[in-house]
Amino acid sequence: MVLDNHFRPARDFLDQLTGVQNTVEFLVLLAIIVMTHQWMTTPSPVQPPQEEEEPDPPRNFTMEQLKYFDGTKDEKSDEDKPVYLSVNGQVFDVTDGKDFYGPDGPYSNFAGHECGVALAKMSFDTEHLDDLEGCAALPPSEKCELEGWIEKFTYYRPYPIKGRLVPDAVLKPLADRELSKEELAKHNGSQETKIPEGYATAPIYLGAGDKVYDVSFGGVTFYGPEGGYHRFAGKDASRALAKMSFEPEDVENTSIDDLEDKQKKILDDWIATFGVKKKYPVVGKLKK
């Protein structure tokens, strides 16, 4: 090539000077190696650590609440719901295993259900779903199988534990009792409150209208010790909710006789949210 011939005297001179043939090619290769090494060893800019989201505090579930978490499309948000299931009362978030437990998975009928007995029996029959009491009546071999599934979900998979499933047989008898102001105050969700057997967290009672709701079934972040509405916990909050007020005179006052129509409508909306949307269980009636 003409260009190569033009530079040949310089190439020959370098070869004679170094005693090495093809000195130019050697120097070019060396430059490439040095630049590559510098690029690979230069530290990248330090990225600020990503803050991990705080996990939700443990919560209690009713059978009806658990059914929502079946991985299907939420009609309001048009997003896929998480996939939860309960094993002997322990509620796991198995969304990462959606290929198995989601709508198209082989275990899809377990989503949103208590499935301890079904897993222990290795059965897909729906008659074995939602039988929490049946877990205690399993024969020894099936109890061993059940413990194996719990161990797998807890330690080998592992799936996040979201809380505990409280059976209807425990909750329904509570709905007809009358609770005084003093009895209501004992269930404010404080750290000193005793957690009943089979619950994930202490009950948090809140009065609205003539009913008492246990808002620990999904409302711990709002009404628990760290929540913005904790001042309502263990109280008849009817007046404060109706007036959308945090003022002590409204929080401590249980009278709603002087409420305006607009405020009564707001209270009715809160009651509908507690009972219909959130599905908090009714655990008593307010003693007036």
C-alpha positions in Angstrom: 0.0 0.0 0.0 1.2 3.6 -0.7 0.5 4.7 2.9 2.5 1.8 4.3 5.4 2.6 2.0 5.3 6.2 3.1 5.8 5.2 6.7 8.2 2.3 6.1 11.4 4.4 6.8 10.1 5.3 10.2 9.0 1.8 11.0 12.4 0.4 9.9 14.2 3.0 12.1 12.1 2.0 15.2 12.8 -1.7 14.5 16.6 -1.0 14.4 16.4 1.2 17.5 14.6 -1.3 19.6 15.9 -4.5 18.0 12.3 -5.7 17.8 10.5 -6.4 14.6 7.1 -4.7 14.0 7.7 -2.2 16.8 4.8 0.0 15.7 2.3 -2.9 16.0 3.7 -3.8 19.4 3.3 -0.2 20.7 -0.3 0.0 19.4 -1.2 -3.3 21.1 0.5 -2.2 24.3 -1.5 1.1 24.3 -4.7 -0.9 23.8 -3.9 -3.2 26.8 -3.1 -0.2 29.0 -6.3 1.6 28.2 -8.4 -1.6 28.6 -6.8 -2.2 32.0 -7.5 1.4 33.1 -11.1 1.2 32.0 -11.6 -2.1 33.9 -9.9 -1.0 37.1 -11.3 2.5 37.4 -14.0 2.4 40.1 -17.5 3.3 39.0 -19.1 6.3 40.7 -20.5 5.3 44.1 -24.2 4.9 44.0 -26.2 5.9 47.0 -27.6 2.8 48.8 -31.1 2.0 47.9 -33.5 2.2 50.8 -35.4 -1.0 51.3 -39.1 -0.6 51.9 -40.2 -1.3 55.5 -42.2 -4.6 55.5 -45.8 -4.3 56.6 -46.3 -5.1 60.3 -47.9 -8.6 61.0 -51.6 -8.5 60.6 -54.6 -10.7 61.3 -56.8 -12.1 58.5 -60.4 -13.2 58.3 -61.3 -16.0 55.9 -63.2 -13.4 53.8 -60.2 -11.1 53.6 -57.8 -13.8 52.6 -59.9 -14.7 49.6 -59.1 -11.4 48.0 -55.4 -12.4 47.6 -55.8 -14.8 44.7 -53.6 -13.3 42.1 -56.4 -12.3 39.7 -56.9 -8.9 38.2 -58.2 -6.2 40.6 -61.2 -4.6 38.9 -60.5 -1.1 40.3 -56.8 -0.8 39.8 -56.5 -3.2 36.8 -53.4 -4.6 38.5 -52.7 -8.2 39.5 -53.4 -8.9 43.2 -50.8 -10.5 45.4 -51.1 -14.3 46.0 -51.5 -15.3 49.6 -52.3 -18.6 51.2 -52.5 -19.9 54.7 -50.9 -23.1 56.0 -52.2 -24.1 59.5 -53.1 -20.4 60.1 -49.8 -19.0 58.9 -50.4 -16.6 56.0 -47.6 -16.6 53.4 -47.1 -14.2 50.4 -46.4 -16.7 47.6 -46.6 -14.1 44.8 -43.0 -15.1 43.8 -44.4 -18.5 43.2 -47.2 -17.2 41.0 -46.4 -19.8 38.3 -47.5 -22.4 40.8 -50.2 -20.7 42.9 -51.4 -17.9 40.5 -54.5 -18.1 38.3 -52.8 -20.3 35.7 -50.8 -22.4 38.0 -51.3 -26.1 39.0 -52.0 -25.0 42.6 -54.2 -22.1 41.8 -57.1 -23.4 43.9 -55.0 -22.9 47.0 -54.7 -19.1 46.4 -56.6 -17.1 49.0 -57.4 -20.1 51.1 -56.3 -22.0 54.2 -54.8 -25.2 52.6 -53.0 -27.0 55.5 -55.2 -30.1 55.3 -55.1 -30.2 51.5 -51.3 -30.0 51.5 -51.0 -32.6 54.3 -53.2 -35.0 52.3 -51.6 -34.0 48.9 -55.2 -33.4 47.7 -56.7 -30.9 45.3 -60.2 -31.5 46.6 -61.9 -28.3 47.6 -63.5 -30.0 50.6 -60.1 -29.9 52.3 -59.7 -26.1 51.9 -60.4 -23.6 54.6 -60.4 -26.3 57.2 -58.1 -24.7 59.8 -59.5 -26.7 62.7 -58.9 -29.9 60.7 -55.1 -29.4 60.9 -55.1 -30.3 64.6 -57.1 -33.5 63.8 -54.7 -34.9 61.2 -53.1 -38.3 61.8 -49.3 -38.3 62.7 -48.1 -39.0 59.2 -50.1 -36.2 57.7 -49.1 -33.8 60.5 -45.5 -34.6 59.6 -46.3 -33.7 55.9 -47.9 -30.5 57.0 -44.9 -29.5 59.1 -42.7 -30.2 56.1 -44.7 -27.8 54.0 -44.5 -25.1 56.6 -40.8 -25.6 56.9 -40.4 -25.4 53.1 -42.4 -22.1 52.9 -40.6 -20.6 55.9 -37.0 -21.6 55.4 -36.3 -23.2 52.0 -38.3 -21.0 49.7 -38.7 -18.7 51.7 -42.0 -16.9 51.3 -42.7 -13.7 53.4 -45.0 -14.3 56.4 -47.8 -11.7 56.3 -49.7 -12.7 59.5 -52.2 -15.2 60.9 -55.6 -16.4 59.8 -58.2 -16.2 62.6 -61.1 -18.6 61.9 -64.7 -17.5 61.8 -65.5 -19.8 64.7 -63.3 -17.5 66.9 -64.6 -14.2 65.6 -68.4 -14.7 65.2 -69.2 -15.2 68.9 -67.6 -11.8 69.6 -70.0 -9.8 67.5 -73.0 -9.9 69.9 -71.3 -8.8 73.1 -71.6 -5.3 74.5 -68.4 -3.4 75.3 -68.1 -0.6 77.8 -65.7 2.3 77.4 -63.3 0.7 79.8 -63.4 -2.7 78.0 -62.8 -0.9 74.7 -59.8 0.9 76.0 -58.0 -2.4 76.9 -57.6 -3.1 73.2 -55.6 -0.2 71.9 -52.9 -2.2 70.1 -50.1 -1.1 72.5 -47.0 -3.2 72.8 -48.2 -4.2 76.3 -51.4 -5.7 75.0 -51.4 -9.5 75.1 -51.6 -11.2 71.7 -54.3 -13.9 71.8 -53.4 -17.4 70.7 -53.7 -17.8 67.0 -53.4 -14.0 66.3 -50.4 -12.4 64.6 -50.8 -9.1 66.5 -52.9 -7.7 69.4 -56.4 -6.7 68.6 -57.1 -3.0 68.0 -60.7 -2.1 68.7 -62.4 1.0 67.3 -66.0 2.0 67.8 -68.0 3.6 65.0 -71.7 4.1 65.1 -73.0 1.3 67.3 -70.4 -1.3 66.4 -66.9 -2.1 67.4 -64.4 -3.2 64.7 -61.1 -5.0 65.1 -58.9 -2.9 62.8 -55.8 -5.2 63.4 -57.2 -7.1 60.5 -55.4 -5.0 57.9 -55.2 -1.6 59.6 -52.2 -1.9 61.9 -50.2 0.7 59.9 -52.9 3.2 60.5 -54.2 2.4 64.0 -51.2 0.7 65.5 -48.7 2.4 67.9 -46.9 4.0 64.9 -50.0 4.9 62.9 -51.4 8.3 62.3 -54.8 7.3 63.6 -53.5 5.5 66.8 -55.3 8.1 68.9 -58.6 6.5 67.9 -57.5 3.0 69.0 -59.4 1.6 71.9 -62.0 4.4 71.7 -65.5 5.2 70.3 -64.2 7.4 67.5 -67.6 8.1 66.0 -67.6 11.8 66.7 -64.0 12.4 65.7 -64.5 10.4 62.4 -67.7 12.3 61.5 -66.0 15.7 62.1 -62.7 14.5 60.6 -61.1 15.8 63.8 -58.0 15.0 65.9 -59.0 17.5 68.6 -59.0 15.8 72.0 -62.5 17.2 72.8 -63.8 15.3 69.8 -61.8 12.1 70.3 -62.9 11.8 73.9 -66.5 12.8 73.3 -68.7 9.9 72.3 -71.9 11.9 71.6 -73.1 12.2 68.0 -76.5 13.6 68.8 -75.6 17.2 67.7 -73.9 16.2 64.4 -74.9 17.9 61.2 -76.3 15.9 58.3 -73.1 16.2 56.4 -71.1 14.9 59.3 -73.5 12.0 59.8 -73.0 11.2 56.1 -69.2 11.2 56.7 -69.6 8.8 59.6 -71.8 6.5 57.5 -69.0 6.5 54.8 -66.4 5.5 57.4 -68.7 2.7 58.7 -69.1 1.4 55.1 -65.4 1.5 54.6 -64.7 -0.5 57.8 -67.4 -3.1 57.1 -67.6 -3.4 53.3 -64.3 -2.2 51.8 -61.8 -3.2 54.6 -64.0 -6.0 55.9 -62.8 -5.5 59.4 -64.6 -8.0 61.7 -67.3 -6.8 64.1 -66.2 -7.8 67.6 -68.9 -6.2 69.7 -71.5 -3.5 70.2 -71.0 -0.2 71.9 -72.6 0.1 75.3 -74.3 3.4 75.3 
